[in-house]
Amino acid sequence: QVQLVESGGGLEQLGGSLRLSCSASGSILSINVMARISWYREAPGKERELVATIISGGSTKYADSVKGRFTISRDNAKNTVYLQMNSLKPEDTGVYYCNGPLGPHDLWGQGTRVTVSS
């Protein structure tokens, strides 16, 4: 059974940086075969929102709230998708999830928590 696994969350101060990682485990299949990987976040008391997406061709999209501050990328050699988060703000606080389709399945990770203090 393939699972997505996030890591890299933590506590950071206003203006700081964090890099989140998303990898696949539980199968010989790698994250490289997934046509799309997205990062979502869920802030306390709010609905889960789409933060960034990368497709297999390398195109990326971002929520307006993170444009210019966050960068999504994939390292095929490491079978990992990253979310580089710079100039962090308290409103970036939340649990970050990676998501992507694999065949008929819509895969989610367990999430990694990011807390930005002012």
N, C-alpha and C positions, 0 to 999 in steps of 0.2 A: 504494500500500500504506500503510495507516494504521499509525502507530507511536505508542506512548506514550513521552514523554520526561520524565524526572525531573530536577530540579535543586534546588540549595539546600543540599546536604549540606556537611559540613565538620567542623572540630575545634572543640569547645566545652568549656568547663569545667563542672564540677558546678554545678547551679543555673541554668545559662544557658538561652538560647532559640535555636531555629532555626526557619525556615519553609521547608518543602519545597513544591515546585510540581510539578504533573503536567499536561502538555498533550499534545494530539494533533498529529501532523505527518504529512505525506505524502498528504493528501487534503483535498478541500473539506469533508468531513464534520468536524464539530467534536466535542469531548468532550461537548458538551451532549446529543447524541443517545444517549449511553450511559446505560442505565438505572441502572447501579451503578458506582461507582468505589471501590476498596478500596486501602488502604495495607497492605503486608506488610513485615516486616523479617526479615532473616536474620543472626543473631549468629554469631560464630565458633564452629564446632563444634556448632551447634544447628540444628534444623529451622526452615524458614521459618514464621513465625507471622503471623496476622491481627492488625493493629493497630487499624484503624478503617475504617468503611464509610459512604458516603453514597449514598442512592438519589435518583432523579430528583425525588421529592416533597419532598426535603430532610431526611428522617429520617436519623438517624445512630446508629451503634453503635460501641462501643469495647471493647477488651480491658480486663479489670480492672486490669491493670498500668499502664495509661496514663490511666484515667478521672480527670478533674479536672485533668490536666496537658496533654493533647493535645486539639486541636480540628480536626476536618475540616470543610472548607467548599468551596463551589464558586462561582466568579464566571463566570456565563454570558456576560457581556459580553467577558471575556478568554479564554473557553474554557479555563479552568484550574481544577483542584482543588488545594487547599492542605492541608497538614498543619502546623498551628502547634504547636510542641513547646516547652513551658515546663517549668521546674524539672527540667531534664535530669539524669539519673542515669547513672553508668557502665554500668549494665545496659541502657540504651537504645542502646548502641553496636551498630552493624550496618549492613548494606546495606539501604536502604529501596526498595521497589518499588511502583509503582502498577499496578493491574490492573483490567480490566473487560471485559465482553462487548460485542462488536460483531457483530451477526448471529450466524453460526455460529462466530465466532472468539473465542477467549479471549486478550485482548491483555495483554502485559506490557511494561514498560519495561526499560531496561538497568540501572537501579538507581542510587542515589546514596548515597555512603558517609557515615555519621554516626559520629563518634568523640567520646565524652564522657570527659574526663579528670577524675580525682579530685584 
